[in-house]
Amino acid sequence: MDGFVNFQHLKYFLMVAEELNITRAAERLYISQQSLSNHIGNLERELDVKLFTRSPKLSLTYAGGLLVDTATQILDLHSQYLSKVGDINKQYLGVLRVGISHTCGLALLPDILPQFRAEFPQVDFSLFEGNSNQLEDELSHSRVDLIICFQPIIMEGAATVPLTEQQLVMVVPKTFTDRLFGAQAEERRRQFAQGADIQAFEQLPFVLIKRGNRTRSIVDQYFSRYFFKPQLILETENTVTTLAMAQAGIGVTICPELFLRAIPAPTPGSVGVDLFPLTDPSMFSKLVAGYREGRYLSHFGQRFIEMAQETLRR
């Protein structure tokens, strides 16, 4: 091995290793298949090893598998170095890669991003959306610089910065409240505005986020503690969908109060919703920013976290 392996070769290699398909990798890199094949061939000659077997289908060799971890670390260290130099010179060039759930992004990013772009016009912003497990996987592999999610963060070696503590809220179609309590509906609305009695809603249909989501885990534990069995008519990956279902009068849902910012605007078919907080101490969830301990977080990454804190304090 007598050549100098450049960063572009490593980036291209990692894309092919991820896709295990030259066509898809080339499309994601916006280069031709031939150009990508040439880059991989050059890298194999420089390292004097075969990185992929090409028959019957593309797969990593043992040496290729070793290079995935090594290349990831090299590119991550290079990125951290550029961030440090940029911070030293106050140039603030580079990219901030943030992982966040779709609904959390919908609630926060419209407030944060305009301020971030005004303060750091030369920094590119890259967004990865996924559930908590996906966000942690991206962070553990250094594919994002920081994530915003609800605790707990399971992965080892993660540092967290508290953003806010969120109460969970029952979102109940107004027609359900009216039908359930009749002449007592307004009195119950005032009562439940201070804290809902979940048992009163046992006969109503519920629409909830799918299992595996951190919020759903908290809700399921709450149901179990109160021996409450909801009539579950729909599960979805997207909290905005559950809010739209409540707005349309289809079912009751439960979400962190922050996510109420993402509730769809009323339509002619909307029935409106009542918001009843669940005041049990276990129904508070902590939203945090997480990043890898020991990994340099750029000044603009730190400022993004501060902007999130400021937005949530408003």
N, C-alpha and C positions, 0 to 999 in steps of 0.2 A: 504494500500500500504506500505509494509514493506521491499521490495526488492530494490536493486540498479539496475536501468535501464542502461544497457551499450550502448555504442555508436554503436556497431555492430547491436544490436537489432533495434535501431532507423533507421540506414541506410537500413536495410532489410525491415523494415516497410514502409519507404518512397518509396522504389522500388515497393512493392506490391500495395501501394496506387496509384502510378502513372499508373501501368499497369492494375490493377484490374483483374489480371489473374496470378495465382500461377505459371503456366507452363512458361509463358513468363518471369516473374520476376526471376524465378530460373535460366533460361537460361542466362539472362543478368548478373546475379550474379555468374554464374559458380558454382552453388551448386545444390544438388538434391532437387526435390519438397518436399520430406519428411523432409529434413533438414530445408528448409525454413518454412514449416508449423510448425515445432517444435519451431523455433525461434519466430514466431508470437504467437503461443500458450503460450510460456514462458513469452512473453511481456504482453499478456493479463492477465496472472495470477499475474505478478508482479504489474500491475496497477489496477487489480481487476475490469476490465471493458471489454466489448466486443468491439473490434475495427472494425470488419467486420461482416456483415451479409452474409451468404453463400448460401442463397436460395432466389429467383430462380437463381440469379447469384451474384458474389462477388461484394459487395458495402460497402462503409464506413458507419459506424454508426455515430451518432452525436459526440460521444466521439472520434471516429477515425478521423473525420474531424478536430476537435480541435487539435488533436495530430499532424496532418500534419504541421500546422503553428508552433507549439511549437517545434517539432523535427527539423524542418528546421532551426529555430533560434538557438537551442542548438548546432547542428552540425556546423553551421556557426561560432558561438562563439568559439567552440572548435578549429576549423580550424584557426581562427584568433589568438587564444592563442598560438597554436603551431608555427605559423608564427612569432609571437613576440618573443617567446623563442628562436626559431631558429636564428632570427636576432640578439638577445642579445648575443648568444653564437657563432655567425658567423658560424653556422653549415650548414645553408641553405639547410635544408631537407624539403621535402613536395611536393606539386603539384601546378603548375600554370595552371589555367583553363582559356583559352582565347576563346572568341567568335569573329568570323570574317566572312565576306562573302567569298564565294568560290573564286571569282575572286581577291578580295583584298588579300586573303591568298596566292593565286598563285603568285601574284605580289611581296609580301613582305617576306613571310616565308622562301623561299629558301636562302635569304640573312641573315635573323635574326636568324633562328634556329641553324645553326652551331655555331655561336658566343655565343648564349645563352647556348647551351649544353656544350661548352668548359668552360664557366665561372661558370656554375652551374651543374656539372655532376651528383649531387645527387638529383636534382629536376626533378620530372616527369612533362611532358608537356601534357596537355589535350586540345583537340581542339573541339570546337563546331562550325559548319558552318550553316549559315542561313541568311535570309534577315534581314533588320533592325528591323522590328517588333519582329521577333523571338529572335534576339540578346538581345533586351531590356527586353523581357519576361524572358530570362535566367538570365540576370543581376538582375532584380527586385526580383527574387526568389533565388538569391545567388547560382545559379547553375554554374555560371562562376565568376571569380574574376574581369575580365575586358573585355571590348569589343572594337573593332576598327571598326568605321563606319563613315558615313557622317552625319554631322549635318542636321537638329536639332535632338537631343535626346529628345524624348517626355516625358519619364518617370520622375516622380518627384524624387528628392533626388539623382540626378546623378551629379558627378563632372567630368569635362572634361579637358583634356590636349590637346592643339592643336598640330597636327602632320605636316600638310601641307595644303596649299590651292591649289586646283586642277582646272585647266581650262578644260572645256569640248571640245572635238575634234570630228569633223566629219570624219569618216573613209569611204572613197569613193573608190570603185573599179576603178583602172586606166582606164579600158575600158569605164567606164561611163563618166569620164572626157574627154577622147578622142572623144567619140561619141557626147557628149553634145556640145563641143566647137570647134571641128574640128581643123582647122589651128591655131585657137587661144588658143589651149589647154595649151601649155607651158607658154604662157603669163598669162593665168588665174591661172595656178599652182603657179607661182611666186606671183601673186597678192593675192590669197587666202591663201598662206602660212603665210601671216600677219593677216588674218582674213577673214572668208568666208562670202559670201552673201547667206544666206539660200534660198532666193527666186529663185536663179538660179537653184536650185535642186528640184523644186516642182514636176516636171514630172517624177522623178526617184522613183523606189521602195525602201522602207525602211524596215529594220529589227531592232526591238527595244526590250529592256528588258520589261517585263510585268509591267502593272500598279501596284502600291503598293510599288514599289521600289523607294528609295529616289531620285536616279539619274533620273528615268523616270518622277517623279513629276517635277523636275527642267526643264527637256526637254519639257514636256507638257506645262508648264507655258510660256516657251520661244516661242513655236509654237503659243500659244494663243495670246501673245503680238504682234507677227508679222503677225497674221492672216494667218498662214502657215498650210496647211492641207496635211500632208505626205500621200503618197500612201503606206499604211502599208500592207506588204504582210506576215509578220511573227512576232509573239511575243514569247519570250522565257524567262525562269527563269534565264538563264545563260548568262552572258556577253560574255564569251569565245565563245559560240555558235554564237552570233551576229558578233563577230570578224571573226570567221571562214567563215560565210556567206559572209562577205565583201571581205575577202581574195579570196573566190571562185568566186567572181563576181556576186553574187546573189542580194545583196542589200546594201544600205548605212546604216551605224549605227552611233550612237553618244555615247561616253563614256568619263569618266575622263581620263586625259593623263596618270595617273598612270597605268591604266588597259592596256595600250598599251604594257606593259611588258609581258602581258599574251597572246598577239596575237600569234596564232598558226604559226609554221614554214611553209614557203611556200612548197607546194607540186607541182608535175608536172602539176596539173590542176589549180594552183593558177594564178590569173591575176595581183596580187600586188595591193597595195592601196595607195591613196593619203591621207595625213593627213592635214586637214584644221581646225585650231582652231576657235571657236566661241567666239568673243572678247567682247560681251555684258557683262557688269559687273555682271549681274544676272547669267551668265553661269560659275561662279566660285563656287565650292563647297568645304567646309572645312572638311577635314578628321581629326577625333579626336580619342583619347583613352578615354573611359568612365569607371568609376567605382563608386561604391556607396559611397556617403558622409557618414562619420561617421563609415565606415567599414575599418578595418586595411588592408592596402595593403602592402604586404611583400616587403622586399628589392629587391628580385628577380623580383617581379611584377613591381616595379618602374624601375628596370634596363631594363626590356623588353620594356617598353615605351620609355626609352632613346635610346635603340638600334633601335627602329622603327624611331625615330626622326633622328638619325644619318644616317640610310639607306636612308631616303627620302631626306636628304640634299645632297647626292652624285650626 
